[in-house]
Amino acid sequence: MRYFIEEVKIHKSVNKKGNELQAFVIPMELHLVADELSLDALKADIKNKVEQLNQTYSRARALTMNESRQLQGRVWSIYVEGDYDKNVALIFIKEVRGIYRFSEKMHTLIGETEEHL
């Protein structure tokens, strides 16, 4: 299964720690993730960045990351620990259902199980 990082939402009123985290996750928007293993590695990279920032800015409140699943995909929330309403970033991920490929003979929608890129 492939995944698409549809949107990275950030919240403006954050401190230096939050700004650094946002600078790390914003470039991920509109990227295709090759497979489940790559998605797990990406999540681990973000969690490692959160831990590194928590150590660097130990006097500020800690950040944490949570994953939730929705009908349309997944949402990774990075927020101030203990205060879910204080989001720093939200990453919206969708599963790729298939691809559209042009052909002179036929225009087709190709599902993931039929053909791999």
N, C-alpha and C positions, 0 to 999 in steps of 0.2 A: 504494500500500500504506500502511495506517495501522499505527501501533505503539502499544503500551501499556507504560508504565513500571510494571512489576509490583511491584518491590520495590527499596528502597535500603537496603542493609545497611551499618552503620557499625561501627567497632571503637572501643571505649572508651578504650584507652590510647594517646591521641595528644596531641601538644603543641598550642600555640595555633594554629599554622599548620593543623594537621589539623582542629581545631575549627572554624575559619573555613570550610574547605572543606566540612566536613560540614553546616554551617549553610546553605551555598549549595545543596547537592544534595538534602538531605532533603525540601524542599517539592516536588520533582519526582515523588515517589512517587505512584502511582495516577493519573497523567495520561495522556491520549491525545495522541499526536503525529500531526499531520494527514497527513504524507507524508514521503517520503525526503528532500526538500529541508529540511524542518523538522527532521528527525532529524540531518542533517548540521550544521545551524545550532546545534542544541542541543549537539552534540559539540564544535563550535568554541567555544561559550560556556564550556563546562566547561574545555577546554584553555586558553583565555585566562585563566580564573580561576586555574588551576594555575600558569601562567606568572607572573601578577601576584603570587600568594602566594610563589612562589620568589624573586622580586625583593624583595618586602617583607621576607621572612624569609631573607635570603641566608646567614646563619650556620648555619641549620638545614639538614639534608640535603634535597636537592631531591625534589619529588614528580614523578611521571610518570603518564601515562594509557595504558592498553592496551585494545584491543578484541579480543574473541574471539567466534567464532560457535559456537553449539551447535545441536543438532537442534531445540530448542524456542525458539531466539531468539539474543539477543546478551547479552554481559556486558561492561560497561565497568568496568575495574579501575583504581583510583587508589591508588598505593602509593609507598613510599619507593624512589627510583631505586636500582637495583642490588640490591634486596632484595624480591623478589616476595612473600615471606611477610609483609611488614609492610604489610598493606592498611590504607588509611584509609577507603575506601568501595568498595562493589561496587554497580553499577546493573544490574538485570536487566530486559531489554527483550524483549517478545514481539511477534510480528507478529499483527495482528488479521485473523482469517480472514473475518469477516463480522459481520453484526448480526442480532439477533432483533427483529422488528417485529410488534406485535400488530395484528390486523385483525379486524373483526367477521366477515368472510367466511372468512378463513383465517389461521392462525398460520404464519409462515414464517421460515426462516433465509435471510437475503439475503447472498450473497457480495459481495465488493468489486467484482467486475466487473459484477454485475447492476444495482446501484443505488448511487449515492453520496449521502451525507448532505448 
